[in-house]
Amino acid sequence: MTDTITPPATAAPAPPVPPRGSRRPYRPGRASPGWLVGRTALLLVGAAVTLFPFYAMVVLSFKPTGPVTFPDSLLPWPFSTEAYDQVIGAKSVLRWMWNTVVYSVVSVVGVLLFASMAGYAFAKKRFPGKETMFWSFLAMLMVPYHVTMIPTFIIISELNGVDTYWGMIVPTLANAQAVFLMRQFIASLPDSLFEAARLDGCSEWRVYVSIVLPLIKPILATLGVFVFLWHWNDFLWPLIVGQSLDMRTLTTGIASLQQENVALNMLLAGSVVAFVPIFMAYLIGQRYFQEGVSTTGIKG
């Protein structure tokens, strides 16, 4: 019999030693219970501080007319809809709400239309002076809004636009920030789509309607909500242009009620009525926020 020679076992190769000064990869561990409790408590305190003004506004708006005492007035009883009956039944408030809806909705449509057209031109078209024109237009973001307000009002006044819808809406349609976001979003779209459409004989308007608009729905929804919120809460420009009682918006109308010694519950009821539409607009458009914001500015 021949003896079988067993080869010596080879040791497993040692793991490479990282060079001196290199950082080891961070491996997050499980947080301690004390840290989780402290973080949860901190978040709860922050949420309570944020939501308390809204809670107080809603609770006080459902109180009957009378003196306000704290903390008794912050309890949800006694409950009364007296303030809402007076606010909703007032003709002036309904007129103010209609003015606010017209001002906000028409402005949103106009801003999105012009911003998407300009963004498409700046992102995918070639023409002399494109970069100079774009950065000159973008420089409007560096100019304070109040600097241009007086010249704009003088122009609108000379054109007889005071106390008119178009006088409030037209000056707000040139939105440099909306154009910039549209341009950044459209610049991330592949050029092959536009080249294929032109080879098929599509006109520029057909390319804009059939290709650009369907692909920019996320940024359209995101910008639409932001522009709607801005116009719905706008105070200074509607106050200057809408000088008559019938042309006031909700923000300027509710502010004018403070000069007429209106009860606090009516003021807060009007504030709740003005708050509900923008809250609903946020709920409807919130699912587009993440997609629209995350894909804006990828390239360009």
Salt bridges, closest charged atoms under 4 A:
GLU131 OE2 - ARG183 NH2 3.92
ASP191 OD1 - LYS124 NZ 2.50
GLU204 OE2 - LYS125 NZ 2.83
GLU204 OE2 - ARG198 NE 3.29
